[in-house]
């Protein structure tokens, strides 16, 4: 049942019932109100006629001097079935024809028969109660405006039941014929009040309303059933066919899709649905084909990713052996064209462990290897931090190349700064060395100038080849020779390097020296690492000058 209330059929039916109910309800209320007003107008018209008849009778009888006839007429009209009250009031609010005031005025005119007078006196003596409207607002309004008014009110009858009463107040005009007795001060000589029981009107209205409600409900039930069958036949069943076809398509079934017959909008929707099914079938086949191709492509991509990952791993391992500058050149030009040797302005640093041969003879190879590995590892981040590339390592020595395409002076300063920091690391390690480990000195030689920088290819007749990246030429040879004459951890630089750095560092002139395989004498300077504290007795610039001079003369 709950499912039915959520169906399209139920929603349409409820909407139609609500619209019909609203339409019938408004029509019913309008019809009842119109008929109630008609009945009410009839009652008002009846009261008007009654008041007018009484008014004309009173006027005629009073002018003829027969107030007794007017009094009798009022008494007879009060006996009518629906008349609740029929009274005449003077303009001062007192009820007429219940006392002798009217009789006295008529007698003063001398036109009243004595038998009629006695009859009136007997009737007045038998009147039990005289009403007054002196303070009634409706009475005052009619007296002031001279217009007839009426209103509806609910009163209790003699049995205590509520009855609907229509009260009608009609003014009695003070015409010229009447002014003999009533005077000419007021336009209204009196007011006629007629009250009629209109409970029958309310009963008729209630019966009419009940009949209209019954007719409305019966119409709604008939229309609802007819609408249910009509919707089921023309709309719901055909929509269910479309829904069944949509469910089959949702399961990927594109064959035997049910059709919707007819020429109306739902039939056209069914035809469009069938056309869509044909298109979906074709698209579904294309998607399956694409999915197959995609799966193959993804599998290939997976294999390629694995190869890339392998190459990345190889790259990360090779990076440990290839200088950073070479890595950058290979990434920019994988075909290695940029590795061809070219003349470049560089600063070359050679570092040599002082007394390595003596250390190897005095200590175990494990200790020697541990010392060299520890010190060289400490030098690595210093070199890379200053833009240098470790080109070669040979047992106890390092060759480092510093480059800066934008500023030739910068790579010379970077090389000296790196040398000072490496000398500081050595001093710190010496202070913290373990017992049994040797005291180590790192002798450094630095020279600047133009060298041939690039790769050397060594190829065997069998086709195998090996590449090495280096800087060759006189600048490199001089740097190596300068480093060879440095002792006790000193830092020596050539004239070109000194010229580039100017007075940035504290330097000691070590004089000119004839170096091996170098034809001309070379001016050499010693860098004093300001702020670096060395162990006592391990370094003295003055002694260094003397030792350097001895080395030169030897």
Beta strands, then each sheet from edge to edge (+ up, - down):
strand 1: 83-90
strand 2: 149-156
strand 3: 162-173
strand 4: 188-197
strand 5: 342-353
strand 6: 388-394
strand 7: 397-403
strand 8: 442-459
strand 9: 465-472
strand 10: 491-494
strand 11: 506-513
strand 12: 522-528
sheet 1: 1+ 4- 3+ 2-
sheet 2: 6+ 7- 5+ 8- 9+
sheet 3: 6+ 7- 5+ 8- 10- 12+ 11-
end
